[in-house]
Amino acid sequence: MFRSKILGAGHCLPERIVTNDELSGMMNTNDTWIRERTGIEERRWYTPGKETVTSMAKEASIMAMDRAGVKASEIDFIVFATITSDYFLPGAGVLLQRELPFREIGALDVRNACSGFIYSLSVADQFIKTGMYDKILVVGAEIQSSALDKSDEGRSSSVIFADGAGAVVLGRSENEKSGILSTHLHSQGKYAEELFCIAPSSSGKIRISQEMIDRGDFFLKMNGNAVFKHAVVRFMEVINEALEHNGIDKSDIDLLIPHQANLRISQYVQKKLELPDDKVYNNIMTRGNTTAGTIPIAISEAWEQGRIKEGDLLCLAAFGSGFAWASALLHW
């Protein structure tokens, strides 16, 4: 049995910066209201005709491969986490595959929303552990700003969600003391409608109708209070599960990278784990919630800033739509 290791990470963000003050011109909100409830000061939204999920994923992948010292021709498989693929079908994985000089490798799409990147990392980890593949590109990318209800009715979600892409190259580790120690995946589908987007839908008479448009079925719907209450519980459960599985104490964590759902959630988890500020990485203040993109973007930025060093113990954790939640514990 082999062990897999993150060899390099990269990210790409849209150029457009959207401040809280700009949002206050679209809906009944203000900078103070947004900061107090989410911790967000600004976020990135794409520019139509300029950026796509695929184009941002491409740039993030190039950066990750450059940092890993790996060529596109060496990648054996792509696992792409997104709920906002450029097309309804095919998925984003094959669209990325054609953008770079990859071989005719397989491409798998994962639609687990906020926990999608850790789910994808876990899938890639299993392929490498069994020896099926040697190097896998794992991507998380979203364009969500085009699916937001930017009216007063939709402000609770529109101020949170943002666009961006992150990627890592996962490869076989020659060092038994480095790499992914374990991943832990969970779901509870009875809460699916607490955070969901119903259309386009295959369960109606047609996938797109005027009635769907009139009802606003294409907009993201979120019960913020329910998500928050479940998140603070599940984050702690899945992090402790990873620590207990590996016989590791919470004080041994060098850097916790939580899904950037809400700064208040991350701060709650930090307090429960009794971790100092330098052991937790948050960027939601300037990046917003990029769903499947949050963790790989954060990994890339933290590495750039010198917050991640060789041998560091990283804990990744996520919770969101599904409800689905996950964690990963790894040595850099």
C-alpha positions in Angstrom: 0.0 0.0 0.0 1.4 3.4 -1.0 0.9 6.8 0.6 -0.1 9.9 -1.3 1.3 13.4 -0.8 0.5 16.9 -2.0 3.4 17.9 -4.3 2.2 21.4 -5.2 -0.7 23.7 -5.0 -2.0 26.6 -7.1 -5.0 29.0 -7.3 -6.6 31.5 -9.6 -9.1 34.3 -8.7 -11.2 36.6 -10.9 -9.9 40.1 -11.3 -13.1 41.8 -10.2 -13.2 42.8 -6.5 -16.7 43.3 -5.1 -16.8 45.2 -1.8 -19.5 45.2 0.8 -20.2 48.8 -0.1 -20.8 47.8 -3.8 -23.3 45.1 -2.6 -25.2 47.8 -0.5 -26.0 49.4 -3.8 -27.7 46.2 -5.1 -29.6 45.2 -2.0 -30.6 46.4 1.5 -27.4 45.6 3.3 -24.2 47.4 4.6 -20.6 46.8 5.4 -21.2 46.5 9.2 -24.1 44.0 8.7 -22.0 41.7 6.4 -18.8 41.8 8.5 -20.6 41.1 11.8 -22.4 38.1 10.3 -19.8 36.6 8.0 -16.5 38.3 8.5 -16.3 39.1 4.8 -14.9 42.5 3.7 -14.8 41.8 -0.1 -14.9 38.9 -2.5 -14.1 38.1 -6.1 -16.8 37.7 -8.8 -16.1 36.7 -12.4 -16.5 38.9 -15.4 -18.7 37.3 -18.1 -16.8 36.6 -21.3 -13.5 36.9 -19.4 -13.3 34.1 -16.8 -14.9 30.6 -16.7 -14.7 27.8 -14.3 -12.5 26.0 -16.8 -10.2 28.9 -17.4 -9.6 29.5 -13.7 -9.1 25.8 -13.1 -6.5 25.8 -15.9 -4.5 28.6 -14.4 -4.7 27.1 -10.9 -3.6 23.7 -12.3 -0.6 25.2 -14.2 0.5 26.9 -11.0 0.1 23.7 -9.0 2.0 21.6 -11.5 4.8 24.2 -11.8 5.2 24.2 -8.0 5.2 20.4 -8.0 7.7 20.1 -10.8 5.3 18.0 -12.7 4.4 18.2 -16.4 0.8 17.8 -17.7 1.9 14.7 -19.6 2.8 13.1 -16.2 -0.7 13.5 -14.8 -2.6 10.2 -14.7 -6.1 11.3 -13.7 -8.2 14.4 -12.9 -10.7 14.7 -10.1 -12.6 18.0 -10.4 -14.9 19.3 -7.6 -17.5 21.8 -8.7 -21.3 22.4 -8.6 -21.0 25.1 -11.3 -19.5 23.5 -14.3 -19.5 25.6 -17.5 -21.9 23.2 -19.1 -24.9 21.3 -17.7 -23.0 18.4 -19.3 -20.3 17.3 -19.9 -18.6 17.9 -16.6 -15.8 20.3 -15.9 -13.1 17.5 -15.7 -13.1 16.8 -19.5 -13.2 20.6 -20.3 -10.0 21.0 -18.2 -8.5 17.9 -19.9 -8.6 19.5 -23.3 -7.1 22.8 -22.1 -3.6 21.4 -21.3 -1.3 18.8 -22.9 -2.7 16.0 -20.9 -2.8 12.4 -22.3 -6.3 10.9 -22.8 -6.6 10.4 -19.1 -9.8 9.9 -17.1 -11.6 12.9 -15.6 -14.1 12.5 -12.7 -16.5 15.2 -11.5 -17.5 15.4 -7.8 -20.6 17.4 -6.9 -20.3 17.6 -3.1 -20.4 21.4 -3.0 -18.6 22.8 0.1 -17.0 19.4 1.0 -16.3 18.6 -2.6 -12.5 19.2 -2.5 -11.9 16.9 0.5 -14.2 14.3 -1.1 -12.1 14.6 -4.3 -8.8 14.4 -2.3 -10.1 11.2 -0.7 -11.0 9.7 -4.0 -7.5 10.6 -5.5 -5.9 9.2 -2.3 -7.5 5.8 -2.8 -6.3 5.6 -6.4 -2.7 6.3 -5.4 -2.8 4.1 -2.4 -3.8 1.1 -4.4 -1.1 1.8 -7.0 -3.6 2.5 -9.9 -2.2 6.0 -10.5 1.0 7.8 -9.7 0.0 11.5 -10.0 -3.5 13.0 -9.9 -4.7 16.6 -10.4 -7.3 17.5 -7.8 -9.2 20.7 -8.5 -11.9 22.8 -6.8 -13.4 25.6 -8.8 -16.7 27.6 -8.8 -18.5 30.5 -10.4 -21.4 31.2 -8.1 -22.0 34.9 -8.5 -24.2 34.2 -11.6 -26.5 32.0 -9.5 -27.1 34.5 -6.7 -30.3 36.4 -6.0 -29.0 39.9 -5.7 -32.2 41.3 -4.3 -33.2 41.9 -0.6 -34.7 38.5 -0.5 -31.4 36.8 -1.4 -29.0 38.9 0.5 -28.1 36.4 3.2 -26.5 34.2 0.6 -25.4 36.8 -2.0 -23.1 38.5 0.4 -21.3 35.2 1.2 -20.6 33.3 -2.0 -17.8 34.0 -4.5 -15.8 32.7 -7.4 -12.3 31.2 -7.7 -10.3 28.0 -8.3 -7.7 26.0 -6.5 -5.7 22.9 -7.4 -3.2 20.4 -6.0 -1.1 17.7 -7.5 -1.3 14.5 -5.5 1.5 12.1 -6.0 3.0 8.9 -4.5 5.2 9.6 -1.5 8.5 7.9 -1.0 8.5 8.9 2.6 6.2 6.9 4.9 6.1 9.7 7.4 4.7 12.2 4.9 1.5 12.5 3.0 -2.2 11.9 3.7 -2.8 10.0 7.0 -6.6 9.6 6.6 -9.8 11.1 5.2 -13.3 10.9 6.7 -16.5 11.5 4.8 -20.1 11.9 5.9 -23.5 13.0 4.7 -27.1 13.5 6.0 -29.4 14.0 3.0 -32.5 14.8 5.0 -31.2 18.4 5.2 -30.6 18.8 1.5 -33.2 21.6 1.1 -31.5 23.7 3.8 -28.9 24.7 1.2 -29.7 23.9 -2.4 -30.5 25.1 -5.9 -33.4 23.3 -7.5 -33.0 24.2 -11.2 -32.2 23.3 -13.9 -34.1 20.1 -12.9 -34.5 16.8 -14.6 -37.4 15.8 -12.3 -39.9 18.2 -13.9 -41.7 18.0 -17.2 -38.8 19.9 -18.7 -35.5 21.1 -17.3 -36.1 24.8 -17.9 -39.5 26.5 -17.9 -40.8 30.0 -17.4 -42.4 28.9 -14.2 -39.0 27.9 -12.8 -37.7 31.3 -13.8 -40.6 33.1 -12.2 -40.2 31.2 -9.0 -36.5 31.9 -8.8 -35.6 28.2 -8.9 -32.3 29.0 -10.5 -31.1 31.0 -7.4 -29.3 29.4 -4.5 -31.5 29.0 -1.4 -30.0 28.8 2.1 -31.3 28.5 5.6 -28.4 30.2 7.2 -29.4 29.5 10.8 -29.8 25.8 10.2 -26.5 25.6 8.3 -24.6 27.4 11.1 -26.1 25.2 13.9 -25.2 22.0 12.1 -21.8 23.2 10.9 -20.4 24.0 14.3 -21.3 20.5 15.5 -20.1 18.6 12.4 -16.8 20.5 12.0 -15.8 19.4 15.5 -17.0 15.9 15.1 -15.1 15.2 11.9 -11.9 16.9 13.1 -11.9 14.9 16.3 -12.6 11.8 14.3 -9.5 12.3 12.2 -7.3 13.1 15.3 -8.6 10.0 17.2 -8.2 7.8 14.2 -4.5 8.6 14.0 -3.9 8.9 17.7 -2.9 12.6 17.4 -3.6 15.4 19.9 -5.2 18.6 18.7 -2.1 20.5 20.0 0.0 18.7 17.3 -1.8 20.5 14.5 0.5 22.9 12.7 -2.2 24.4 10.5 -6.0 24.0 10.4 -7.5 25.0 7.1 -11.3 24.9 7.4 -13.7 25.4 4.6 -14.3 29.2 4.4 -18.1 29.2 5.0 -18.3 31.9 7.7 -15.6 33.4 9.8 -17.7 33.0 12.9 -17.8 29.2 12.3 -14.0 29.0 11.8 -13.5 31.1 15.0 -15.8 28.8 17.0 -13.9 25.7 15.8 -10.6 27.4 16.6 -11.7 28.2 20.1 -13.0 24.6 20.7 -9.6 23.2 19.5 -7.7 25.8 21.6 -5.5 26.7 18.6 -3.7 30.1 18.4 -4.2 32.4 15.5 -1.0 31.3 13.8 -2.3 27.7 13.6 -5.5 28.5 11.7 -5.7 29.8 8.1 -8.7 32.0 7.1 -9.0 34.0 3.9 -12.8 34.4 3.8 -12.4 38.1 4.7 -11.1 38.9 1.1 -12.1 35.8 -0.8 -15.6 35.0 0.3 -17.0 31.5 0.2 -15.9 29.8 -3.0 -17.5 26.4 -2.0 -15.3 23.6 -3.5 -12.5 26.2 -4.2 -12.0 27.4 -0.6 -9.6 24.8 0.7 -7.3 24.4 -2.3 -7.1 28.2 -2.7 -6.3 28.5 1.0 -3.6 25.8 0.8 -2.0 27.6 -2.1 -2.0 31.0 -0.4 -0.8 29.6 2.9 2.1 27.9 1.2 3.0 31.2 -0.6 3.0 33.0 2.7 5.3 30.5 4.4 2.5 29.2 6.6 3.1 25.7 5.4 6.5 24.0 5.8 7.9 20.6 5.0 6.7 18.1 7.6 3.8 20.2 9.0 0.7 18.5 10.1 -2.3 19.9 8.3 -6.0 19.4 9.2 -8.5 20.1 6.5 -12.2 20.2 7.3 -15.4 21.1 5.5 -19.2 21.2 5.9 -22.0 22.3 3.6 -24.7 21.5 1.2 -26.0 17.9 1.4 -25.5 18.1 4.2 -22.1 16.6 3.6 -19.0 17.1 5.7 -15.4 15.7 5.6 -11.9 16.0 7.1 -8.4 15.1 6.1 -5.2 14.9 8.1 -1.9 15.0 6.3 1.8 15.8 6.6 3.1 18.3 4.1 
